[in-house]
Amino acid sequence: MSCPGHPSCSGGSRSPGGIWSWSGFDLQLLETPEISGVEYQNGTLAGYELREYLLEKWHRTCAYCDATAVPLNMDHIHPKSKGGSNRATNFTLACIPCNQRKGAQDVAVFVTDPKRLARIIGQAKRPLRDAAAVNSTRWALFQALRATGLSTVTGTGGQTKYNRHHHQVPKSHTLYALCVGQVEGVTAWSATLHLATSTGRGTRQRTGTDKYGFPNRTFSNAKSHFGFTTGDLVTATVPVGKHRGVHTGRVSVRAGGQFVITTSTGRIESSHTHCILLQRADGWQHSRQTEQPANLT
C-alpha cells in the first residue's frame, strides 16, 4: 500500500506551521532491501531504514544476552558466508561482545540454549506483521487528515532518523518532529518548550476514603471558597511557619480557608488571605521547560 509522495505512510506529528508530517517503516524496502529503481533506496537511507526497524523489532536489546542501553550491531542470523541473505528476516541485534564472539557462526551453533534459539528464530520469522498492522491503521488516519484539507507529507522512520543525524539535530522527542519527511535543512530550534497538561475540572466525588477504601471525610458541594476554585493558579506569600516564603502552584480550596497548594517541589498549606490569583482553572496547566534530550538511539 502506498500514498502520494512516498511508498510508506504511518504515524506523524504536526509542525508549528500547521503541516502534518508522517513517518513510519517502508515495508517494501524492509522485505526486499536489494530492490533497485528508486533513488532513496540505493543510498545511505536504506541502511537507516533497516537499522531503525530492527531497533523497534528487537526492542533495542541484544538477542543473545539481553543487554540493553549499550551499542548494538546488526548481526546476520545465518551468515552470508554460509548462504544467508541481507533481508530483514535474517537480521537481529547483538551487543559488541556477542557480535564478536559469534563471528561467522550460524545462530544454531552459537546459541546453545534451545529456548533462546527458538525465540530468536521465531521472532525473525515475524518481521513485518506488527509494522503492517500499525501502518494499516495509520493509513486510515492519513486519509482522514487529507480530507480536512491540511497539507500532509509522508516519510519513513529511517528517513526521519537519517535527517536527524544529517542535520545534527539533538535527540529529543519534540525536535524529532522537525526531521519527518523531506527536510532541506534545520537551522534553529527553540531551547524551551511550552507544555499544556490536562488537569480536568475537578471531581464529582463527594466522599473521601482512607487507604483501605472506607469513607472518612465528606467534600463540600461548593466549588468556590473565598473567591478561589480548586485548580486555580495562585501565588501564596506565607509570612511565618515552616512554609514561610513565596510559593506558586495549583490550589485546592477548603471551606475553612486553609488551602492546600501543590507546587513543583511539593505541597504546602496557606491561608486564603495570603493567596493571589494568577490564572483561573480552565482544565489545563501551562508551563515551560528546557528542551530535554531523549533516548532515541
Phi, psi and omega per residue, in radians:
M1 nan 2.391 -3.118
S2 -2.409 2.879 3.095
C3 -2.344 2.836 -3.037
P4 -0.971 2.297 3.023
G5 1.723 -0.386 -3.095
H6 -2.928 2.516 -3.104
P7 -1.322 0.167 3.085
S8 -2.374 2.485 3.025
C9 -2.457 2.257 3.139
S10 -2.783 -2.841 -2.897
G11 -1.131 2.545 -3.095
G12 -2.576 -2.797 -3.080
S13 -2.602 2.840 -3.068
R14 -1.739 2.313 -3.140
S15 -1.463 2.908 3.128
P16 -1.018 -0.429 -3.124
G17 -1.437 -0.006 3.094
G18 1.590 0.120 -3.141
I19 -1.645 2.268 3.095
W20 -1.493 2.226 3.095
S21 -1.905 2.493 -2.968
W22 -2.180 2.349 -3.093
S23 -2.507 2.476 3.108
G24 -2.918 -2.658 3.133
F25 -1.844 2.470 3.049
D26 -1.518 1.737 -3.031
L27 -1.131 -0.628 -3.141
Q28 -1.120 -0.728 3.142
L29 -1.189 -0.643 3.122
L30 -1.169 -0.665 -3.091
E31 -1.303 -0.634 -3.116
T32 -2.317 1.375 -3.069
P33 -1.149 -0.294 3.141
E34 -1.520 0.067 -3.078
I35 -1.026 2.511 -3.121
S36 -2.166 2.993 3.085
G37 1.778 -0.201 3.072
V38 -2.090 2.154 -2.950
E39 -1.030 -0.765 -3.027
Y40 -1.191 -0.382 -3.117
Q41 -1.389 -0.212 -3.069
N42 -1.717 -0.046 -3.068
G43 -1.917 -2.707 -3.111
T44 -1.064 -0.547 -3.048
L45 -1.053 -0.555 -3.119
A46 -1.030 -0.733 3.107
G47 -1.146 -0.694 3.111
Y48 -1.108 -0.708 -3.125
E49 -1.055 -0.825 -3.108
L50 -1.209 -0.738 -3.134
R51 -1.112 -0.747 3.140
E52 -1.117 -0.689 3.113
Y53 -1.126 -0.753 -3.132
L54 -1.131 -0.644 3.101
L55 -1.057 -0.711 3.122
E56 -1.257 -0.766 -3.060
K57 -1.131 -0.707 -3.085
W58 -1.734 0.240 3.008
H59 1.012 0.594 3.086
R60 0.921 0.724 -3.066
T61 -2.337 2.456 3.063
C62 -1.131 2.240 -3.113
A63 -1.216 -0.345 -3.014
Y64 -1.726 -0.495 -3.112
C65 -2.322 0.015 3.108
D66 1.176 0.359 3.105
A67 -1.207 2.436 3.080
T68 -2.220 2.925 3.106
A69 0.990 0.589 3.074
V70 -2.318 2.793 3.057
P71 -1.027 2.359 -3.110
L72 -2.134 2.382 3.102
N73 -1.807 2.654 2.957
M74 -1.320 2.273 -3.079
D75 -2.229 2.313 3.064
H76 -1.240 2.134 3.089
I77 -1.107 -0.852 3.009
H78 -1.919 1.985 -3.002
P79 -1.030 2.560 3.138
K80 -1.071 -0.553 -3.134
S81 -1.144 -0.257 -3.138
K82 -2.089 0.459 3.030
G83 1.718 0.034 3.121
G84 -1.222 2.710 -3.105
S85 -1.862 3.129 3.069
N86 -1.748 0.306 3.117
R87 -1.273 2.758 -3.130
A88 -1.042 -0.495 -3.132
T89 -1.189 -0.273 -3.075
N90 -1.869 0.249 -3.137
F91 -2.044 2.543 2.941
T92 -2.419 -3.058 3.099
L93 -1.916 2.451 3.120
A94 -2.446 2.413 3.026
C95 -1.183 2.877 -3.050
I96 -1.052 -0.791 3.118
P97 -1.055 -0.771 3.138
C98 -1.157 -0.696 3.137
N99 -1.082 -0.693 3.131
Q100 -1.245 -0.681 3.142
R101 -1.204 -0.647 -3.131
K102 -1.195 -0.757 3.128
G103 0.985 -2.203 -3.116
A104 -1.743 0.316 3.123
Q105 -1.326 2.630 3.011
D106 -1.294 2.647 -3.094
V107 -1.035 -0.578 -3.125
A108 -1.199 -0.402 3.104
V109 -1.521 -0.718 -3.060
F110 -1.283 -0.722 -3.092
V111 -1.606 1.983 -3.099
T112 -1.633 -0.313 3.117
D113 -1.395 1.981 -3.077
P114 -1.084 -0.578 3.129
K115 -1.180 -0.764 3.120
R116 -1.152 -0.713 3.135
L117 -1.064 -0.775 3.140
A118 -1.120 -0.648 3.139
R119 -1.168 -0.738 3.134
I120 -1.120 -0.827 -3.129
I121 -1.119 -0.726 -3.138
G122 -1.118 -0.760 -3.134
Q123 -1.206 -0.606 3.129
A124 -1.143 -0.502 -3.117
K125 -1.446 -0.047 3.095
R126 -2.055 1.082 -2.971
P127 -1.368 -0.553 -2.939
L128 -2.141 0.007 -3.025
R129 -1.077 -0.879 -3.106
D130 -1.157 -0.768 -3.136
A131 -1.089 -0.685 3.134
A132 -1.143 -0.705 3.141
A133 -1.117 -0.782 3.139
V134 -1.155 -0.736 3.134
N135 -1.084 -0.632 3.117
S136 -1.114 -0.734 3.112
T137 -1.133 -0.763 -3.101
R138 -1.231 -0.474 3.061
W139 -1.068 -0.740 3.113
A140 -1.099 -0.699 3.110
L141 -1.169 -0.674 3.106
F142 -1.043 -0.783 3.135
Q143 -1.117 -0.656 3.116
A144 -1.137 -0.676 3.106
L145 -1.149 -0.735 3.133
R146 -1.103 -0.591 -3.129
A147 -1.145 -0.390 3.122
T148 -1.348 -0.219 -3.100
G149 1.567 0.022 3.103
L150 -1.196 2.555 3.050
S151 -1.254 2.107 -3.034
T152 -2.258 2.289 3.088
V153 -2.127 2.785 -3.097
T154 -2.122 2.814 3.103
G155 -2.877 -2.959 3.134
T156 -2.206 2.839 3.131
G157 -1.081 -0.700 3.109
G158 -1.141 -0.654 3.109
Q159 -1.120 -0.727 3.115
T160 -1.083 -0.787 3.133
K161 -1.135 -0.678 3.097
Y162 -1.078 -0.774 3.134
N163 -1.073 -0.716 -3.132
R164 -1.096 -0.775 3.114
H165 -1.192 -0.758 -3.065
H166 -1.122 -0.670 -3.112
H167 -1.688 0.118 3.056
Q168 0.970 0.825 3.093
V169 -1.552 2.316 -3.136
P170 -1.024 2.754 3.111
K171 -1.312 1.877 -3.136
S172 -2.702 2.450 -3.140
H173 -1.120 -0.612 -3.137
T174 -1.351 -0.739 -3.141
L175 -1.232 -0.355 3.112
Y176 -1.011 -0.567 -3.113
A177 -1.139 -0.416 3.112
L178 -1.188 -0.331 -2.977
C179 -1.849 0.176 -3.117
V180 -1.434 2.356 3.072
G181 1.448 -2.785 3.132
Q182 -1.349 1.996 -3.087
V183 -2.100 2.042 3.126
E184 -1.347 -0.578 -3.135
G185 -3.135 2.670 3.065
V186 -2.186 1.979 -3.042
T187 -1.735 -0.483 -3.089
A188 -2.819 2.800 3.064
W189 -2.659 2.807 -3.086
S190 -1.274 2.476 3.116
A191 -1.492 -0.219 -3.141
T192 -2.244 2.751 -3.121
L193 -2.066 2.509 2.991
H194 -1.698 2.023 -3.104
L195 -1.819 2.314 3.060
A196 -2.080 1.981 -3.090
T197 -1.937 2.221 3.120
S198 -1.244 2.152 3.140
T199 -1.933 -0.102 -3.117
G200 1.325 -3.064 -3.098
R201 -2.158 0.743 3.102
G202 1.572 -2.877 -3.086
T203 -2.374 2.667 3.061
R204 -1.551 -0.069 -3.114
Q205 -1.144 2.263 -3.086
R206 -1.895 -0.116 -3.108
T207 -2.248 2.259 3.059
G208 -1.594 2.745 -3.114
T209 -2.214 2.795 3.033
D210 -1.502 -3.034 -3.044
K211 -1.186 -0.244 3.113
Y212 -1.668 -0.074 3.115
G213 1.636 0.096 3.129
F214 -1.555 2.453 -3.140
P215 -1.057 2.339 3.114
N216 -2.387 -0.028 3.094
R217 -2.832 2.762 -3.128
T218 -2.096 2.356 -3.135
F219 -1.631 2.567 3.115
S220 -1.262 2.603 3.062
N221 -1.296 -0.356 -3.132
A222 -1.236 2.306 -3.126
K223 -1.630 -0.256 -3.076
S224 -2.251 2.394 3.087
H225 -2.402 2.247 3.082
F226 0.993 0.564 3.088
G227 1.481 0.057 3.137
F228 -2.048 2.609 3.099
T229 -2.170 2.484 3.101
T230 -0.924 2.260 -3.106
G231 1.809 -0.234 3.089
D232 -1.103 2.546 3.036
L233 -1.554 2.159 -3.067
V234 -2.336 2.838 2.934
T235 -2.027 2.207 -3.134
A236 -1.987 2.163 3.067
T237 -1.801 1.762 -3.079
V238 -1.577 2.063 -3.032
P239 -1.351 -0.564 -3.059
V240 -2.462 2.976 3.058
G241 1.640 -3.097 -3.067
K242 -1.213 -0.325 3.112
H243 -1.771 0.383 -3.116
R244 -1.019 2.346 3.135
G245 2.340 -2.983 -3.123
V246 -1.847 2.207 -3.085
H247 -2.248 2.410 3.109
T248 -2.147 2.278 3.141
G249 3.120 -2.993 -3.141
R250 -1.530 2.391 -3.031
V251 -1.757 2.501 2.940
S252 -1.954 1.969 -3.004
V253 -1.379 2.679 3.092
R254 -2.338 2.495 -3.105
A255 -1.065 -0.515 -3.131
G256 -1.351 -0.165 3.092
G257 1.683 -0.138 3.090
Q258 -1.640 1.799 -3.025
F259 -1.583 2.722 3.000
V260 -1.851 2.229 -3.109
I261 -2.057 2.159 3.127
T262 -1.677 2.015 -3.138
T263 -1.873 -3.096 -3.141
S264 -1.230 -0.270 -3.098
T265 -1.941 -0.065 -3.134
G266 2.629 -2.774 -3.106
R267 -2.078 2.438 3.086
I268 -2.322 2.836 3.062
E269 -1.954 2.499 -3.129
S270 -2.673 2.582 3.043
S271 -1.208 2.589 3.125
H272 -1.068 -0.428 -3.124
T273 -1.207 -0.300 -3.139
H274 -1.677 0.010 -3.032
C275 -1.744 2.463 3.040
I276 -2.127 2.242 -3.114
L277 -1.260 2.267 3.068
L278 -1.856 -0.702 -3.108
Q279 -2.712 2.344 3.090
R280 -1.238 2.539 3.090
A281 -1.151 2.184 3.110
D282 -2.188 0.252 -3.136
G283 1.610 -0.017 -3.116
W284 -2.334 2.556 3.045
Q285 -2.024 2.171 -3.081
H286 -1.892 2.405 3.112
S287 -2.707 2.968 3.098
R288 -2.244 2.518 3.101
Q289 -2.527 2.782 3.119
T290 -1.249 2.484 3.104
E291 -0.992 2.212 -3.074
Q292 -1.916 2.401 3.060
P293 -1.139 2.688 3.120
A294 -2.250 2.836 -3.128
N295 -1.514 1.342 3.119
L296 -1.939 1.429 -3.061
T297 -1.102 nan nan
